[in-house]
Amino acid sequence: MDAAATYLDLPIPDRANHLWRYTPWHRIHPTGKAAYLPTTLAPPVIHLTMLDGSEPPEGVTISASEAVDSVAPVDDIAAAFIRALTAGDSVTLSVAKGVRLKQPLLLQVEVEGDVCGIHFNHDIGPRSEVELITVFKGNAEWLGVLREGVIGEGAILNDIVVNRLGGGMMLRVDAIRIERDAQVKLGTVGAGGKRTKADLRYHMVGIGGSLEVKGSIMSEGEQHNDSHIEIMHDAPMTYSRLNWHSSCGGRSRTIGTGMLRIADGAKGSDANQLFHNLLLSPHAEADSIPELEVLENEVVGCGHGTANGPVDESQMFYLQSRGFSEVGARGLLIAAFLNSTLSDMGSDAVHDWLKDLLSGGLASLTS
């Protein structure tokens, strides 16, 4: 069965499933008609460089390729839709075994037109050390992104995805396998697009794997950001942390759903998730739904938590008493809130780059 037939054969997901409760499928489909599969795509423009603009070193390649066997679940309608859009084609980013990069890679994806889709396959070789920043930018009306791949044994990866779209919609799907003893940090920075739906699934299949998932989401105006994160501990002695921060201004809405699954036999697993939401307007809304599914008795720990609140008035008073204006104090507190996750996403070079990138977006949130 080809990719289009596979998608069309899938049932429309029920809104009783929390993955699609807040953003039903027809609201993130590019036309709103689930049975319609666009046949004309606007091609993305892809640039891969080092963060300083130089060419990547030997052992790092990016090339067009045929789609690999799917890591995403077979009934995942979002992944199936993007595979159908891209007609079985993908772009493979490969880092050879043992390659250690001295500075971050910068993958820039520019998208325009009505409907744009791209399927990435990330092949991160064993014992490599890589920092990767992927930036999606442009004024496409609709963008679908499927990122699949494998993080090899003993690899160290910091992987940050930045949404800098204009007023369009974005559907993002991650399906990543993490092998034995790999140490992975996965960051999401969101500041663009009028509607974003993310379905992020990470499979820890090798003993001793470590995963940290960080989110720093800025919402304003009428933006709608809906993120679903699943971390599956399928191997013993695995470790994961999910820390998701959202700042919500205007009439925006953010949703964060997290699922930690510890499989039977994944002894010694340690997992935790936290959602923090900063409400900047009485009309903004933030929902957080943390969940656990633990099928193994011998675990180190497994917990979750969530907190919502406005800017702390006592902190505002303190800063204003030290000479800050109201707008300046508010901006500093928002920046500190978002920076608390950004600072953990990678090296100082990545952190400084992200701070500079987001500083321009804070002005609208402080007003």
N, C-alpha and C positions, 0 to 999 in steps of 0.2 A: 504494500500500500504506500503510495507516495505521500509527501508531506501535506499537500492540500487535502487529500482524501482523509488522512488521519485526523486533521483538525475538524473537518466537516462531520466526521463520524462521532465526535465527542458531544456529550450532552452539555447544555448550558448550565453552569454551576448554580446551585441553589444558594440563595442569600442566607439560609440557615447556617451555612458554613461561614465562620467568622472571616475567612480569607476574602470573601466577596460580599460581606454584609454591608460595608460602608462605601464600597465602590463596585456596584454590580457590573457584570461583564459588558452589558450594552453601553455603560457610561464611559468605559475606557476603550471600547472598540472605535476605530477611526471614523466609522460612519454611523454607529449605533445599531447597525443591522448585523446580528451575529452570523447569519448565513452568508454574508457577503464577504468575499475575499478580494481585496484590491489587487489588480494585476499590473499596475504601473507604479513603480517606486522611484522616488528621487534619490539618486546615489549619494551616499555620504562622502565627504572628503576627509581623508585620514592622514595625519602627520605623526610620525614617531621620531622623537629626538631625545637627547638628554635635557635636563632642566635648564642648562645653560645654552641650549640651542645647537650643540654639536651633535654629530652623528653617533648612533649607538655603536658600541664596540663589537668586536668579533664574538660570536656566540649568542648574539641577540638578533633575531630576525622577525619580520612580519610579512605575511604573504597571503594571497588568496588561496583557498583550499576547499575541498569538499567537506561537508559537515561530518563530524565524527559521531559515533554512537552517543545517544543522548544520556546525560547524567541526570536530567530532570525526570520526574515521575511520568509514566506513560499517559496518565490522565490529566496532566497539567495543561490546561487549555491555553494559558498565556504563552508557554514555551512552544506548544504545537502551532499556535497562530504565527509566531515570529518565524519559526522554521518554514512554515508554508509561504509566508511573505518572501523570504529570502531564497526560496526554491532550492533548498539543499546546499546553498553556497555559504561559506564562512570565511572569516579572516583569522588566521592563526598567528598568535604572538608566542614565540618560542624562546626560552632561555635555556642554554645548554647546561648540562651537568657541571657543577662546580664553579660556574661563573659568579664572580662577586663584583658588583657594580659599586663604583666609588661615589656616584651621585644618582639621584632619582631619574627614572625614565618619565617622559611626558608624552602621553598619547592624546592628541587633540582630534576630536571628531566634530566636523562642521556639517550641519544638516539644514537643508532648506526644502521648500516645496510642500506639497500637501501631505504625502505619506512617505515616511522614510523608515527602513528597517535594516538592522545589522546584527549579525551573529558572530560573536567572538569565541574563539577557542584559545584558552590560556594553557600553555604547556610549560610549567615551571620545573626545571630539571632538579634532580636530587642534589642536595648540598649546595645549592646556589643561594646567593643573597641578593635580593632585589627590592627596590622601592619603585612603585609604579603609581603615577597619577594619571587618571583618565578623565578628560574634560569633555562634556557634551555641550555644544553651544550652537546658536543659530536660531532661525525663525521658522523651522518646520512646524506645520500645523499638528503633526502627529509623528512621534518617534517610538519605535519598538526596539529594545535592546535585549538580546539574549547572550549572557556570558556563561560559558561552560568551561570546564577544565579540571586539571589535576595539579595539585601542589605536591611535588615529589618528596621522597623521604629525606628528612633532615634539612629541608629548604627553610630559609628565613625570608618571609615576604611581608612587606607593607603595601597594601593595595587600597588606593583611595579613589572613589568615584565622585565627580563633581557635576552637578546639574546646573548649567548656566543658560538654559533655554530661554527664549522669549516668552510669548504668550501661548505656546502650544501645549499639547498633552504628551506625557511620556509614560510608556509601559516598560518596566525593567524587570528582567528575570535573571537571577543568579542561580547556578547549580554547580557547586564546586566540591571536589573531593580532596580531603586532606589526609596525606599518607603519614606513615610512621615518623614520629619525632619532629614533624614539621612545626615551625613556629610562625603563626600567621596573625596579622592584624588587618582587618578589613574595615575601612572607613567610608562613610557616606556623608557628603556635604551637599545640602539642597538649598538652593536660593532661586531657582527658576521654574518656569512652566506654570500654567494655570491649574493643571490637574496632573498629579503624578501617582501612579500605582506601582509599588515595588513588591515583588515576591522573591525573597532572598533565602536560599536554602543551602546549608553547608553540612556536608557529610564527613564526620570524623571517623575514617575507616582504618586508621593505623594506630597501634599502641603508642602512647606517649605524646600524641599530638596536642598542640596548644592553639587556641583560637580566641581572639578578642575582636568583637564587632562593636564599632563606635558609630554613632550618628550625631550629626550637628545640622539641624533643619531650621531654616529661617522661612517663616510664612508671613505673608502680609496681604492686604487687599482682600480678594475673593479666592485666594489660592486654596487648593485642596491637596494635602499630602497624606497618602495612605501607604504605610509600610508594614509588611508582614515578614518577620524574620524567624526562620526555623533553624535550630542547631541540633543535629542528630549525633549523639554519642554512640557509635556502633562498635567501638573498640575499648579495651581496658585502659586505665590510667590516662584518660583524656581530660583536658581542662578547657573550660570556656567561660567567657564573660561577655555579656551584652549590656552596653551602656548607651542609652539613646536619649538625646536632649533635643527638645523642640521649643522654639520661641514663636508665639502666635500673636500677630497684630491684626488690626482691621477687623474684617469679618471672615478671616481665614479659619481653616479647620485642619488639624493634624490628627492622624490615627496611628497608633503603634500597637501591633499585636506580636507577641513573642511566644514561641513554643520551644521549650527545651525537652528533648526526648532522650532518655537513657535506656538503651536496649538491654534486654536480659543477657547477662554475660559481660557487660561493660563495667567490670569491677574497678573500684577505685576512681571512678569518674567524679569530677568536681565542676559544678555548673551554677551560674547565678545570672540574673537579669534585673536591670533597673531602668525605669522610664521616668524622666523628669521633664515637666512641661512648664514653661514660663508664659503666663497669660498677660499680654500687654494691652488688651482692650476688653471692655465688658461684652463685646460682641464676638470675640474669638472663642473657639472651642477646641479642646484637646481631649482625646480618649486614649487610654492605655489599657491593654488587655494582656497581662502576662499569664502564661500557662505552663504547667509542668506535666510530664508523663514519664514516670519512673518505674521501670520494670525490673530493676536490679536492686537487691537489698543492700549490698556492700558498696556504698558510695561514700565519698569524703564529705560531700555536701551538695545541696540542691535547693536554691532559694530564689525568691523574686520580690520585687517591690515597685511601687509607683508613687509619684507625688506631683501634684499640680499646685500652682500658686502664682500670685502677681509679683511684681518687683517689690522687694522688701523696703517698706517705708523707713525703717530705722537706718538701713544702709543709705537710702537716699538722703535722709537728714544728715547723717554723718558726712557724706561727701559734700553736700551743699554747705555745711558748716565749715568745710575746709576750702571753700572758694569755688567749687564747681557750680555751674549753672544747672538748672533742672534738667535740661536736655543733655548736657554733658554728663551729669551723674547717671542718668538713665542709660545713656549709651555705654558708659563704662561698665555698668552692671550687666547689661545684655552681652557685651563682648566677653566679660569674665565667665558668664554662664556658658556661652558657646565654646569659649576657649578651653574650658575644662575637659572637653572631649578631644578637641583639635590637638592639644598638646600631647596626647597619647597616641596619635595616629602615625607617628613616624619620627624621623630625625629632625634636628633643628632646621635644616634646609626646607623640609616639607612643611613644618609648622609655620615658619616665617612666610613661606609662599602662600599658604592657606589664609593666614591672618591678613596679608595684603589683599588677597582676592576678595575676602568678605567684608573688608572695612567699608567699602562703598555702599554695601547693602544695609548697613546699620542705620544710615540717616533716615530712611523711610520708616524703620521700626521705632525710632525714638520720637517721631513726631506725633 
